[in-house]
Amino acid sequence: MTYAARTGPLEDVTIIDCSMAFAGPFGTALLADLGANVIKVEPPGGDGFRPVPPFPPNYHHAFKDSNEGADYGMAFAGVNRNKRSICLDLKQEEDKEILLQLCEQADAVVENMRTGVMDELGLSYEVISARNPQIVYGAVRGYGDPRTGESPYSDWPCLDVAGQSTGGLVEATGDLFPVAIADIYPGTLMALGLVSAVHKARRTGKGEFFDVGMYDAVMTLLRSNIAGYSVTQREPKPGISALVPFTLFPTADGRVAIAAPVERHWVFLCQAMGREDLIEDERTSSNAKRAANREFTEGEITAWSTTKTKQEVVNLLGGNVPVGPANSMAEVFDDPHVAARAMLETYQIQGEGNPMATLAANPIKFASTPTGLHHPPPLKGEHADEIMREFGIAPKD
C-alpha cells in the first residue's frame, strides 16, 4: 500500500513508543499527527488494546495474514494512526538489544508500564541513556515514578476510573466521565513534556527522564477547585458553577448549552427570549444575583428553551451568546464546522473488501505546515523489516 508523505513540524523527531492501551498511545498519536516518526514497539502478541471493539467487518483476531483484514478494533485505530509497528519480546536478549539500537538513533522513548517493569527487564532509563545520553525518556504512570518523587502508591497499577477518582474529578463532577479523561489528559501532557525535553536536549546535548502521573494530571484539571478549597475549606457542589447561566438547558428535541454570565451576553439572551424585564430584575441583573437566585434564573430560561428546537436556539443566540447544541455523533459528522476545519479524515481499512474508516483529525492547525493522516493504524509487526533496514539493524535469525 502506498502512503502519503509524513509532514509536520516534528518530522525530524523519532520516537520509540513502547506504550500500550490508551494513555501513552494517545500522547504519541498527537506527536505522530504533528509529523514525528513514531515506531510502535509491541510484544509478540500485540498491544492488548488491539482486540477492543467495535471491529471493522473483516477483523481477524488471529493476527496472521494482513490480506484477511485488520487485526485491530477501531478503539486501537483512533490512537495508533500514523505509526509503524515492530514486535519485540523484551524478555529475550536479542530483542532487547534491538530496542537499545533503536533508542541509540531516537530522540525519545516512551512507555506506560507499571513502575519498575522496564528496570526489571534491563531497559531502564539509566541503561538506555548510557547508550544515547541525549535521549528523552517519557513515562506515564498511575502515581508517578520514584525518579521524580516517591509516592506511597508508586507501584500500584492504575486505570482511568482509578485516576479520575483519586485525583478528585469524580467528587468534583458527581460521576465518572464516560470518556477516559484520566488517560487522555496525562497522555496529552506527556506529549507536551516530550517536546519540551527534546527541545532542551538538542540545545544542551543531554537528555533526561520525565513522567506524568495520572493522579497528578487529574489534579491539574482541577486547579481552580484546589485554589478555591485552599481558602474556603469547602467542597464545591458537583455541577454547580459560580457563573449563571452556564449549563445545559432542555429543548424540544434535546439539550443546548448556554453561557451568559457576562452582562452583555445576558442582555442579548434576555432580548432573544423576549424577556427584557429580566435585564433589570433585582433577582437577575448581575451574575452574583443570578447565582443567588439560580433556580429562578434557570427556570425562566428553561421555560423558553423547551419551546424551541436546538437549532432554533442556536439560530437565535449564535454569534452573540456562547451557545452550543448537545450534538450526537451523527450531528457532529454533519456539522459544517467539522467539514470546514477538515476534522474528519478517512483511510482504507487493510484487507480486501473492507470499508473506508473515519478518524478524528489533528486539531492543531498550522497556517503553512501541513499535518494529517499519512499512515493508517498499523497491523501487528507490519513494519518490522522496514524499520530494521531503516535503522541499519541486522535482521533477526
FITORVO-495621 format. One record per residue (C-alpha): residue number from 1; residue in three letters; z negated, x, y. Coordinates in steps of 0.2 Angstrom, whole numbers, always signed. Layout:
BEGIN
@k=NUM; r=ALA; c3=Z; c1=X; c2=Y;
...
# end
This chain:
BEGIN
@k=1; r=MET; c3=+0; c1=+0; c2=+0;
@k=2; r=THR; c3=+4; c1=+7; c2=+17;
@k=3; r=TYR; c3=-10; c1=+5; c2=+30;
@k=4; r=ALA; c3=-10; c1=+6; c2=+49;
@k=5; r=ALA; c3=-14; c1=+22; c2=+58;
@k=6; r=ARG; c3=-33; c1=+25; c2=+61;
@k=7; r=THR; c3=-36; c1=+25; c2=+80;
@k=8; r=GLY; c3=-50; c1=+23; c2=+92;
@k=9; r=PRO; c3=-62; c1=+34; c2=+102;
@k=10; r=LEU; c3=-71; c1=+40; c2=+87;
@k=11; r=GLU; c3=-55; c1=+45; c2=+77;
@k=12; r=ASP; c3=-61; c1=+64; c2=+77;
@k=13; r=VAL; c3=-78; c1=+59; c2=+69;
@k=14; r=THR; c3=-80; c1=+60; c2=+50;
@k=15; r=ILE; c3=-95; c1=+51; c2=+42;
@k=16; r=ILE; c3=-101; c1=+52; c2=+24;
@k=17; r=ASP; c3=-108; c1=+34; c2=+20;
@k=18; r=CYS; c3=-120; c1=+34; c2=+6;
@k=19; r=SER; c3=-127; c1=+17; c2=+11;
@k=20; r=MET; c3=-125; c1=+1; c2=+2;
@k=21; r=ALA; c3=-129; c1=-18; c2=+3;
@k=22; r=PHE; c3=-129; c1=-23; c2=+21;
@k=23; r=ALA; c3=-139; c1=-14; c2=+35;
@k=24; r=GLY; c3=-131; c1=+3; c2=+33;
@k=25; r=PRO; c3=-113; c1=-3; c2=+29;
@k=26; r=PHE; c3=-114; c1=-15; c2=+44;
@k=27; r=GLY; c3=-118; c1=+0; c2=+56;
@k=28; r=THR; c3=-104; c1=+11; c2=+48;
@k=29; r=ALA; c3=-92; c1=-3; c2=+49;
@k=30; r=LEU; c3=-94; c1=-3; c2=+68;
@k=31; r=LEU; c3=-91; c1=+15; c2=+68;
@k=32; r=ALA; c3=-76; c1=+13; c2=+57;
@k=33; r=ASP; c3=-69; c1=+0; c2=+68;
@k=34; r=LEU; c3=-70; c1=+12; c2=+83;
@k=35; r=GLY; c3=-59; c1=+24; c2=+73;
@k=36; r=ALA; c3=-72; c1=+35; c2=+63;
@k=37; r=ASN; c3=-66; c1=+42; c2=+47;
@k=38; r=VAL; c3=-79; c1=+34; c2=+35;
@k=39; r=ILE; c3=-80; c1=+40; c2=+17;
@k=40; r=LYS; c3=-90; c1=+27; c2=+7;
@k=41; r=VAL; c3=-99; c1=+35; c2=-7;
@k=42; r=GLU; c3=-103; c1=+23; c2=-21;
@k=43; r=PRO; c3=-112; c1=+25; c2=-38;
@k=44; r=PRO; c3=-101; c1=+24; c2=-54;
@k=45; r=GLY; c3=-105; c1=+5; c2=-55;
@k=46; r=GLY; c3=-100; c1=+2; c2=-36;
@k=47; r=ASP; c3=-110; c1=-4; c2=-22;
@k=48; r=GLY; c3=-121; c1=-18; c2=-28;
@k=49; r=PHE; c3=-115; c1=-29; c2=-14;
@k=50; r=ARG; c3=-98; c1=-30; c2=-21;
@k=51; r=PRO; c3=-101; c1=-45; c2=-33;
@k=52; r=VAL; c3=-109; c1=-56; c2=-20;
@k=53; r=PRO; c3=-99; c1=-72; c2=-17;
@k=54; r=PRO; c3=-89; c1=-80; c2=-11;
@k=55; r=PHE; c3=-74; c1=-72; c2=-20;
@k=56; r=PRO; c3=-55; c1=-71; c2=-17;
@k=57; r=PRO; c3=-45; c1=-81; c2=-30;
@k=58; r=ASN; c3=-41; c1=-66; c2=-41;
@k=59; r=TYR; c3=-58; c1=-57; c2=-40;
@k=60; r=HIS; c3=-62; c1=-47; c2=-56;
@k=61; r=HIS; c3=-79; c1=-40; c2=-59;
@k=62; r=ALA; c3=-73; c1=-28; c2=-72;
@k=63; r=PHE; c3=-68; c1=-15; c2=-58;
@k=64; r=LYS; c3=-54; c1=-9; c2=-69;
@k=65; r=ASP; c3=-36; c1=-12; c2=-64;
@k=66; r=SER; c3=-33; c1=-14; c2=-45;
@k=67; r=ASN; c3=-17; c1=-24; c2=-49;
@k=68; r=GLU; c3=-28; c1=-38; c2=-56;
@k=69; r=GLY; c3=-36; c1=-42; c2=-39;
@k=70; r=ALA; c3=-50; c1=-37; c2=-28;
@k=71; r=ASP; c3=-66; c1=-30; c2=-36;
@k=72; r=TYR; c3=-77; c1=-37; c2=-21;
@k=73; r=GLY; c3=-83; c1=-53; c2=-14;
@k=74; r=MET; c3=-80; c1=-57; c2=+4;
@k=75; r=ALA; c3=-98; c1=-53; c2=+10;
@k=76; r=PHE; c3=-94; c1=-35; c2=+5;
@k=77; r=ALA; c3=-77; c1=-36; c2=+14;
@k=78; r=GLY; c3=-85; c1=-41; c2=+30;
@k=79; r=VAL; c3=-95; c1=-24; c2=+31;
@k=80; r=ASN; c3=-83; c1=-12; c2=+22;
@k=81; r=ARG; c3=-67; c1=-14; c2=+31;
@k=82; r=ASN; c3=-58; c1=+2; c2=+37;
@k=83; r=LYS; c3=-67; c1=+13; c2=+25;
@k=84; r=ARG; c3=-61; c1=+23; c2=+10;
@k=85; r=SER; c3=-71; c1=+24; c2=-7;
@k=86; r=ILE; c3=-76; c1=+38; c2=-19;
@k=87; r=CYS; c3=-88; c1=+36; c2=-33;
@k=88; r=LEU; c3=-101; c1=+49; c2=-37;
@k=89; r=ASP; c3=-115; c1=+50; c2=-49;
@k=90; r=LEU; c3=-128; c1=+59; c2=-38;
@k=91; r=LYS; c3=-139; c1=+62; c2=-54;
@k=92; r=GLN; c3=-126; c1=+74; c2=-60;
@k=93; r=GLU; c3=-125; c1=+91; c2=-53;
@k=94; r=GLU; c3=-106; c1=+91; c2=-52;
@k=95; r=ASP; c3=-106; c1=+76; c2=-42;
@k=96; r=LYS; c3=-120; c1=+81; c2=-31;
@k=97; r=GLU; c3=-110; c1=+97; c2=-27;
@k=98; r=ILE; c3=-95; c1=+86; c2=-22;
@k=99; r=LEU; c3=-106; c1=+77; c2=-10;
@k=100; r=LEU; c3=-113; c1=+93; c2=-2;
@k=101; r=GLN; c3=-95; c1=+99; c2=+0;
@k=102; r=LEU; c3=-90; c1=+83; c2=+9;
@k=103; r=CYS; c3=-105; c1=+85; c2=+20;
@k=104; r=GLU; c3=-100; c1=+103; c2=+24;
@k=105; r=GLN; c3=-85; c1=+96; c2=+33;
@k=106; r=ALA; c3=-93; c1=+80; c2=+41;
@k=107; r=ASP; c3=-101; c1=+76; c2=+57;
@k=108; r=ALA; c3=-114; c1=+64; c2=+49;
@k=109; r=VAL; c3=-121; c1=+57; c2=+33;
@k=110; r=VAL; c3=-129; c1=+40; c2=+32;
@k=111; r=GLU; c3=-140; c1=+32; c2=+19;
@k=112; r=ASN; c3=-152; c1=+17; c2=+17;
@k=113; r=MET; c3=-161; c1=+21; c2=+2;
@k=114; r=ARG; c3=-180; c1=+20; c2=+0;
@k=115; r=THR; c3=-190; c1=+34; c2=+7;
@k=116; r=GLY; c3=-189; c1=+50; c2=-4;
@k=117; r=VAL; c3=-174; c1=+44; c2=-15;
@k=118; r=MET; c3=-162; c1=+57; c2=-8;
@k=119; r=ASP; c3=-175; c1=+70; c2=-8;
@k=120; r=GLU; c3=-179; c1=+67; c2=-27;
@k=121; r=LEU; c3=-160; c1=+69; c2=-30;
@k=122; r=GLY; c3=-160; c1=+86; c2=-22;
@k=123; r=LEU; c3=-150; c1=+79; c2=-7;
@k=124; r=SER; c3=-162; c1=+79; c2=+7;
@k=125; r=TYR; c3=-158; c1=+82; c2=+25;
@k=126; r=GLU; c3=-165; c1=+99; c2=+23;
@k=127; r=VAL; c3=-153; c1=+103; c2=+8;
@k=128; r=ILE; c3=-138; c1=+96; c2=+17;
@k=129; r=SER; c3=-142; c1=+104; c2=+34;
@k=130; r=ALA; c3=-143; c1=+121; c2=+25;
@k=131; r=ARG; c3=-125; c1=+118; c2=+21;
@k=132; r=ASN; c3=-120; c1=+111; c2=+38;
@k=133; r=PRO; c3=-133; c1=+115; c2=+52;
@k=134; r=GLN; c3=-123; c1=+104; c2=+64;
@k=135; r=ILE; c3=-123; c1=+88; c2=+53;
@k=136; r=VAL; c3=-132; c1=+72; c2=+59;
@k=137; r=TYR; c3=-142; c1=+63; c2=+45;
@k=138; r=GLY; c3=-145; c1=+45; c2=+49;
@k=139; r=ALA; c3=-156; c1=+34; c2=+38;
@k=140; r=VAL; c3=-160; c1=+15; c2=+39;
@k=141; r=ARG; c3=-177; c1=+12; c2=+31;
@k=142; r=GLY; c3=-188; c1=-3; c2=+30;
@k=143; r=TYR; c3=-203; c1=+6; c2=+38;
@k=144; r=GLY; c3=-195; c1=+22; c2=+44;
@k=145; r=ASP; c3=-196; c1=+40; c2=+37;
@k=146; r=PRO; c3=-211; c1=+52; c2=+37;
@k=147; r=ARG; c3=-200; c1=+64; c2=+46;
@k=148; r=THR; c3=-201; c1=+54; c2=+62;
@k=149; r=GLY; c3=-218; c1=+46; c2=+60;
@k=150; r=GLU; c3=-229; c1=+41; c2=+45;
@k=151; r=SER; c3=-231; c1=+23; c2=+40;
@k=152; r=PRO; c3=-243; c1=+16; c2=+28;
@k=153; r=TYR; c3=-228; c1=+6; c2=+21;
@k=154; r=SER; c3=-216; c1=+20; c2=+21;
@k=155; r=ASP; c3=-212; c1=+20; c2=+3;
@k=156; r=TRP; c3=-211; c1=+1; c2=+2;
@k=157; r=PRO; c3=-194; c1=-7; c2=-2;
@k=158; r=CYS; c3=-188; c1=-19; c2=+12;
@k=159; r=LEU; c3=-175; c1=-33; c2=+13;
@k=160; r=ASP; c3=-170; c1=-44; c2=+28;
@k=161; r=VAL; c3=-183; c1=-58; c2=+26;
@k=162; r=ALA; c3=-197; c1=-45; c2=+25;
@k=163; r=GLY; c3=-191; c1=-36; c2=+40;
@k=164; r=GLN; c3=-189; c1=-52; c2=+50;
@k=165; r=SER; c3=-207; c1=-57; c2=+45;
@k=166; r=THR; c3=-216; c1=-41; c2=+48;
@k=167; r=GLY; c3=-208; c1=-37; c2=+65;
@k=168; r=GLY; c3=-214; c1=-54; c2=+72;
@k=169; r=LEU; c3=-197; c1=-63; c2=+73;
@k=170; r=VAL; c3=-202; c1=-77; c2=+61;
@k=171; r=GLU; c3=-218; c1=-82; c2=+71;
@k=172; r=ALA; c3=-208; c1=-80; c2=+87;
@k=173; r=THR; c3=-194; c1=-91; c2=+82;
@k=174; r=GLY; c3=-203; c1=-103; c2=+70;
@k=175; r=ASP; c3=-192; c1=-99; c2=+55;
@k=176; r=LEU; c3=-181; c1=-86; c2=+46;
@k=177; r=PHE; c3=-164; c1=-83; c2=+54;
@k=178; r=PRO; c3=-151; c1=-89; c2=+42;
@k=179; r=VAL; c3=-141; c1=-73; c2=+45;
@k=180; r=ALA; c3=-148; c1=-56; c2=+41;
@k=181; r=ILE; c3=-153; c1=-51; c2=+58;
@k=182; r=ALA; c3=-166; c1=-38; c2=+51;
@k=183; r=ASP; c3=-151; c1=-29; c2=+43;
@k=184; r=ILE; c3=-138; c1=-32; c2=+56;
@k=185; r=TYR; c3=-148; c1=-26; c2=+71;
@k=186; r=PRO; c3=-155; c1=-10; c2=+63;
@k=187; r=GLY; c3=-138; c1=-6; c2=+57;
@k=188; r=THR; c3=-131; c1=-8; c2=+75;
@k=189; r=LEU; c3=-145; c1=+4; c2=+81;
@k=190; r=MET; c3=-141; c1=+16; c2=+68;
@k=191; r=ALA; c3=-123; c1=+17; c2=+74;
@k=192; r=LEU; c3=-129; c1=+20; c2=+92;
@k=193; r=GLY; c3=-141; c1=+33; c2=+86;
@k=194; r=LEU; c3=-127; c1=+42; c2=+76;
@k=195; r=VAL; c3=-115; c1=+43; c2=+90;
@k=196; r=SER; c3=-129; c1=+49; c2=+102;
@k=197; r=ALA; c3=-134; c1=+63; c2=+89;
@k=198; r=VAL; c3=-116; c1=+68; c2=+86;
@k=199; r=HIS; c3=-113; c1=+70; c2=+105;
@k=200; r=LYS; c3=-129; c1=+81; c2=+106;
@k=201; r=ALA; c3=-124; c1=+91; c2=+90;
@k=202; r=ARG; c3=-107; c1=+95; c2=+97;
@k=203; r=ARG; c3=-115; c1=+101; c2=+113;
@k=204; r=THR; c3=-128; c1=+112; c2=+105;
@k=205; r=GLY; c3=-121; c1=+116; c2=+88;
@k=206; r=LYS; c3=-137; c1=+109; c2=+80;
@k=207; r=GLY; c3=-138; c1=+93; c2=+70;
@k=208; r=GLU; c3=-154; c1=+83; c2=+66;
@k=209; r=PHE; c3=-162; c1=+69; c2=+56;
@k=210; r=PHE; c3=-165; c1=+52; c2=+63;
@k=211; r=ASP; c3=-169; c1=+35; c2=+56;
@k=212; r=VAL; c3=-171; c1=+17; c2=+61;
@k=213; r=GLY; c3=-185; c1=+6; c2=+53;
@k=214; r=MET; c3=-181; c1=-12; c2=+50;
@k=215; r=TYR; c3=-198; c1=-17; c2=+56;
@k=216; r=ASP; c3=-196; c1=-6; c2=+72;
@k=217; r=ALA; c3=-179; c1=-13; c2=+76;
@k=218; r=VAL; c3=-185; c1=-31; c2=+75;
@k=219; r=MET; c3=-199; c1=-27; c2=+87;
@k=220; r=THR; c3=-186; c1=-21; c2=+99;
@k=221; r=LEU; c3=-178; c1=-38; c2=+99;
@k=222; r=LEU; c3=-195; c1=-45; c2=+105;
@k=223; r=ARG; c3=-198; c1=-33; c2=+119;
@k=224; r=SER; c3=-201; c1=-47; c2=+131;
@k=225; r=ASN; c3=-213; c1=-56; c2=+119;
@k=226; r=ILE; c3=-223; c1=-39; c2=+117;
@k=227; r=ALA; c3=-224; c1=-36; c2=+136;
@k=228; r=GLY; c3=-230; c1=-54; c2=+139;
@k=229; r=TYR; c3=-243; c1=-53; c2=+125;
@k=230; r=SER; c3=-250; c1=-37; c2=+131;
@k=231; r=VAL; c3=-256; c1=-45; c2=+147;
@k=232; r=THR; c3=-259; c1=-63; c2=+141;
@k=233; r=GLN; c3=-265; c1=-60; c2=+123;
@k=234; r=ARG; c3=-257; c1=-77; c2=+120;
@k=235; r=GLU; c3=-244; c1=-80; c2=+106;
@k=236; r=PRO; c3=-228; c1=-88; c2=+113;
@k=237; r=LYS; c3=-224; c1=-105; c2=+105;
@k=238; r=PRO; c3=-208; c1=-104; c2=+95;
@k=239; r=GLY; c3=-193; c1=-112; c2=+103;
@k=240; r=ILE; c3=-202; c1=-114; c2=+120;
@k=241; r=SER; c3=-194; c1=-105; c2=+134;
@k=242; r=ALA; c3=-201; c1=-102; c2=+152;
@k=243; r=LEU; c3=-184; c1=-107; c2=+158;
@k=244; r=VAL; c3=-179; c1=-125; c2=+159;
@k=245; r=PRO; c3=-167; c1=-132; c2=+154;
@k=246; r=PHE; c3=-162; c1=-118; c2=+142;
@k=247; r=THR; c3=-159; c1=-126; c2=+125;
@k=248; r=LEU; c3=-148; c1=-137; c2=+114;
@k=249; r=PHE; c3=-145; c1=-155; c2=+118;
@k=250; r=PRO; c3=-138; c1=-168; c2=+106;
@k=251; r=THR; c3=-121; c1=-176; c2=+110;
@k=252; r=ALA; c3=-111; c1=-190; c2=+102;
@k=253; r=ASP; c3=-103; c1=-178; c2=+89;
@k=254; r=GLY; c3=-115; c1=-163; c2=+88;
@k=255; r=ARG; c3=-125; c1=-152; c2=+100;
@k=256; r=VAL; c3=-122; c1=-142; c2=+115;
@k=257; r=ALA; c3=-132; c1=-128; c2=+124;
@k=258; r=ILE; c3=-136; c1=-130; c2=+142;
@k=259; r=ALA; c3=-144; c1=-117; c2=+153;
@k=260; r=ALA; c3=-148; c1=-122; c2=+171;
@k=261; r=PRO; c3=-165; c1=-113; c2=+176;
@k=262; r=VAL; c3=-156; c1=-106; c2=+191;
@k=263; r=GLU; c3=-156; c1=-118; c2=+205;
@k=264; r=ARG; c3=-138; c1=-118; c2=+209;
@k=265; r=HIS; c3=-134; c1=-122; c2=+191;
@k=266; r=TRP; c3=-147; c1=-136; c2=+191;
@k=267; r=VAL; c3=-139; c1=-144; c2=+206;
@k=268; r=PHE; c3=-122; c1=-144; c2=+198;
@k=269; r=LEU; c3=-129; c1=-151; c2=+182;
@k=270; r=CYS; c3=-138; c1=-165; c2=+191;
@k=271; r=GLN; c3=-122; c1=-169; c2=+201;
@k=272; r=ALA; c3=-112; c1=-169; c2=+184;
@k=273; r=MET; c3=-124; c1=-181; c2=+177;
@k=274; r=GLY; c3=-124; c1=-192; c2=+192;
@k=275; r=ARG; c3=-142; c1=-189; c2=+194;
@k=276; r=GLU; c3=-143; c1=-181; c2=+212;
@k=277; r=ASP; c3=-161; c1=-188; c2=+213;
@k=278; r=LEU; c3=-167; c1=-175; c2=+201;
@k=279; r=ILE; c3=-162; c1=-161; c2=+213;
@k=280; r=GLU; c3=-177; c1=-166; c2=+225;
@k=281; r=ASP; c3=-188; c1=-174; c2=+212;
@k=282; r=GLU; c3=-205; c1=-167; c2=+213;
@k=283; r=ARG; c3=-205; c1=-165; c2=+194;
@k=284; r=THR; c3=-189; c1=-156; c2=+193;
@k=285; r=SER; c3=-185; c1=-147; c2=+210;
@k=286; r=SER; c3=-189; c1=-130; c2=+203;
@k=287; r=ASN; c3=-189; c1=-121; c2=+187;
@k=288; r=ALA; c3=-208; c1=-120; c2=+187;
@k=289; r=LYS; c3=-209; c1=-139; c2=+190;
@k=290; r=ARG; c3=-196; c1=-142; c2=+176;
@k=291; r=ALA; c3=-206; c1=-131; c2=+164;
@k=292; r=ALA; c3=-222; c1=-140; c2=+169;
@k=293; r=ASN; c3=-213; c1=-157; c2=+165;
@k=294; r=ARG; c3=-202; c1=-151; c2=+151;
@k=295; r=GLU; c3=-202; c1=-167; c2=+141;
@k=296; r=PHE; c3=-197; c1=-177; c2=+156;
@k=297; r=THR; c3=-183; c1=-165; c2=+161;
@k=298; r=GLU; c3=-176; c1=-163; c2=+144;
@k=299; r=GLY; c3=-177; c1=-181; c2=+141;
@k=300; r=GLU; c3=-166; c1=-185; c2=+156;
@k=301; r=ILE; c3=-153; c1=-173; c2=+151;
@k=302; r=THR; c3=-153; c1=-179; c2=+133;
@k=303; r=ALA; c3=-151; c1=-197; c2=+139;
@k=304; r=TRP; c3=-135; c1=-191; c2=+147;
@k=305; r=SER; c3=-128; c1=-179; c2=+134;
@k=306; r=THR; c3=-129; c1=-191; c2=+120;
@k=307; r=THR; c3=-117; c1=-202; c2=+129;
@k=308; r=LYS; c3=-104; c1=-188; c2=+128;
@k=309; r=THR; c3=-95; c1=-178; c2=+115;
@k=310; r=LYS; c3=-97; c1=-159; c2=+115;
@k=311; r=GLN; c3=-80; c1=-156; c2=+123;
@k=312; r=GLU; c3=-84; c1=-169; c2=+137;
@k=313; r=VAL; c3=-100; c1=-160; c2=+141;
@k=314; r=VAL; c3=-91; c1=-143; c2=+141;
@k=315; r=ASN; c3=-77; c1=-151; c2=+152;
@k=316; r=LEU; c3=-89; c1=-157; c2=+165;
@k=317; r=LEU; c3=-100; c1=-141; c2=+166;
@k=318; r=GLY; c3=-89; c1=-127; c2=+161;
@k=319; r=GLY; c3=-86; c1=-113; c2=+174;
@k=320; r=ASN; c3=-101; c1=-120; c2=+184;
@k=321; r=VAL; c3=-116; c1=-121; c2=+172;
@k=322; r=PRO; c3=-119; c1=-110; c2=+157;
@k=323; r=VAL; c3=-114; c1=-121; c2=+143;
@k=324; r=GLY; c3=-108; c1=-119; c2=+125;
@k=325; r=PRO; c3=-104; c1=-131; c2=+111;
@k=326; r=ALA; c3=-113; c1=-128; c2=+94;
@k=327; r=ASN; c3=-96; c1=-123; c2=+86;
@k=328; r=SER; c3=-93; c1=-124; c2=+67;
@k=329; r=MET; c3=-83; c1=-111; c2=+59;
@k=330; r=ALA; c3=-68; c1=-122; c2=+59;
@k=331; r=GLU; c3=-70; c1=-124; c2=+78;
@k=332; r=VAL; c3=-73; c1=-105; c2=+81;
@k=333; r=PHE; c3=-57; c1=-102; c2=+71;
@k=334; r=ASP; c3=-48; c1=-114; c2=+83;
@k=335; r=ASP; c3=-55; c1=-109; c2=+99;
@k=336; r=PRO; c3=-43; c1=-102; c2=+112;
@k=337; r=HIS; c3=-55; c1=-89; c2=+117;
@k=338; r=VAL; c3=-55; c1=-81; c2=+100;
@k=339; r=ALA; c3=-36; c1=-80; c2=+100;
@k=340; r=ALA; c3=-35; c1=-73; c2=+117;
@k=341; r=ARG; c3=-48; c1=-60; c2=+113;
@k=342; r=ALA; c3=-40; c1=-56; c2=+96;
@k=343; r=MET; c3=-57; c1=-58; c2=+87;
@k=344; r=LEU; c3=-49; c1=-63; c2=+70;
@k=345; r=GLU; c3=-39; c1=-50; c2=+60;
@k=346; r=THR; c3=-30; c1=-53; c2=+44;
@k=347; r=TYR; c3=-26; c1=-42; c2=+29;
@k=348; r=GLN; c3=-18; c1=-45; c2=+12;
@k=349; r=ILE; c3=-31; c1=-45; c2=-2;
@k=350; r=GLN; c3=-27; c1=-32; c2=-15;
@k=351; r=GLY; c3=-19; c1=-39; c2=-31;
@k=352; r=GLU; c3=-3; c1=-49; c2=-34;
@k=353; r=GLY; c3=-5; c1=-67; c2=-29;
@k=354; r=ASN; c3=-20; c1=-65; c2=-18;
@k=355; r=PRO; c3=-20; c1=-74; c2=-1;
@k=356; r=MET; c3=-22; c1=-67; c2=+16;
@k=357; r=ALA; c3=-41; c1=-65; c2=+21;
@k=358; r=THR; c3=-48; c1=-65; c2=+39;
@k=359; r=LEU; c3=-62; c1=-54; c2=+46;
@k=360; r=ALA; c3=-71; c1=-54; c2=+62;
@k=361; r=ALA; c3=-63; c1=-41; c2=+73;
@k=362; r=ASN; c3=-71; c1=-27; c2=+83;
@k=363; r=PRO; c3=-79; c1=-34; c2=+98;
@k=364; r=ILE; c3=-79; c1=-18; c2=+108;
@k=365; r=LYS; c3=-63; c1=-19; c2=+118;
@k=366; r=PHE; c3=-56; c1=-4; c2=+127;
@k=367; r=ALA; c3=-43; c1=-5; c2=+140;
@k=368; r=SER; c3=-32; c1=+9; c2=+134;
@k=369; r=THR; c3=-39; c1=+14; c2=+117;
@k=370; r=PRO; c3=-33; c1=+3; c2=+103;
@k=371; r=THR; c3=-45; c1=-1; c2=+89;
@k=372; r=GLY; c3=-45; c1=-14; c2=+75;
@k=373; r=LEU; c3=-42; c1=-17; c2=+57;
@k=374; r=HIS; c3=-32; c1=-2; c2=+50;
@k=375; r=HIS; c3=-38; c1=-2; c2=+32;
@k=376; r=PRO; c3=-43; c1=-17; c2=+20;
@k=377; r=PRO; c3=-60; c1=-16; c2=+11;
@k=378; r=PRO; c3=-58; c1=-3; c2=-2;
@k=379; r=LEU; c3=-58; c1=-5; c2=-21;
@k=380; r=LYS; c3=-72; c1=+4; c2=-30;
@k=381; r=GLY; c3=-67; c1=+23; c2=-30;
@k=382; r=GLU; c3=-49; c1=+19; c2=-24;
@k=383; r=HIS; c3=-48; c1=+34; c2=-14;
@k=384; r=ALA; c3=-56; c1=+47; c2=-24;
@k=385; r=ASP; c3=-41; c1=+59; c2=-27;
@k=386; r=GLU; c3=-35; c1=+57; c2=-9;
@k=387; r=ILE; c3=-52; c1=+61; c2=-2;
@k=388; r=MET; c3=-54; c1=+76; c2=-14;
@k=389; r=ARG; c3=-37; c1=+83; c2=-9;
@k=390; r=GLU; c3=-41; c1=+80; c2=+10;
@k=391; r=PHE; c3=-57; c1=+89; c2=+9;
@k=392; r=GLY; c3=-50; c1=+104; c2=-2;
@k=393; r=ILE; c3=-62; c1=+100; c2=-16;
@k=394; r=ALA; c3=-56; c1=+104; c2=-34;
@k=395; r=PRO; c3=-53; c1=+89; c2=-45;
@k=396; r=LYS; c3=-66; c1=+84; c2=-57;
@k=397; r=ASP; c3=-63; c1=+90; c2=-75;
# end
